[in-house]
Amino acid sequence: MELMRDLAVQGVQMALVLALAPLLTGIVRKCRAHFQRRQGASVVQPYRDLARLLRKDVVLAENASWLFRAAPYLVFASTWVAAALVPTFAVGLMFSWSADLIAIIALLGSARFFLALAGLDVGTSFGGIGSSREVMIASLAEPAMIMTVFTLALIAGSTQLSTIAETMTFAHVGLRVSLGLALVALILVAVAENGRIPIDNPSTHLELTMVHEAMVLEYSGRHLAMIELAAQLKLLLYFSLTGCVFAPFGLVGPESPPWVYGTAIAAYASKLAIGAPLLALFETTTAKMRVFRVPGFLGAALMLGFLGTLLLFVSRSL
């Protein structure tokens, strides 16, 4: 019975992130339209877009290889697994031993690698531009993310998210400058990784500014649906990661009664409801920067992560 219960709870978490990812994107778009004095589409419009794409036929270029066909499914699977490993409403689940920050970064890196290769596969100029910019951003964002992981690992003594969440919830961590620096660094990395303003504009198709959209211009039908859903899952992943580490309220243990899980899911939904308008407000009040200024943006995230780690070493040596 315990095995079946653990499997059921883990399955609920996997289904929850898959179901809420398009809704989160829809809420961000709706809030952004509201801040811009526009009506905007419904919050359920991403679900309709995915359903419409799944019904359409796939159009492939003549020189597309097997990698171009397989990349959407590989990107979606890697991103879904990474998003499902982040504790959303419960810690200590059946596969929590694999919910390691290093493993999650590796899964996201694998998805990015296949998507960049797919952008180069057809040989279009737009795909090449988008892939080169994506790799450039990743080469700067991943070190900043690693430094943030080091800061959290030094505080919790582990890189497993369940252990970090339990440490932040029950241990007397207190207010630390290093945690504040790590939070700001994580937010900057999340903005860059998800291609949001000021790094990229997810709602544009201008060839001189787009990054993510340039790599997927040749996709259509169910392939494009898989890539769009993977992008929505990635956004949800960073929301879940921020809430799990820096706002772990509402998380419950693996042996809690069913009604407690319902309360925990409601707490998780409240975190998303608070974070989505904040992201939309940030994008509305911020202008997109030039591509050549992106290294400075992510360099600040790297320095903040490094300072957070350095402060922990200094404070422990005193």
Buried (B, 14 or more C-beta within 10 A) or exposed (E): EEEEEBEEBBEBBBEBBBEBBBBBBBBBBBBBBBBEEEEBBEBEBBBEBBEEBEEEEBEBEEEBBEEBBEBBBBBBBBBBBBBBBBBBBBBBBBBBEEBBBEBBBBBBBBBBBBBBBBBBBBEBEBBBBBBBBBBBBBEBBBBBBBBBBBBBBBBBEBBBBBBBBBBBBEEEEEEBEBBEBBBBBBBBBBBBBBBBBBBBBBEEEEEEBBBBBBBBBBBBBBBBBBBBBBBBBBBBBBBBBBBBBBBBEBBBEBEBEEEBBEEBBEBBBBBBEEBBBEBBBBBBEEEBBEBEEBBEBBBBBBBBBBBBBBBBEEEEEE
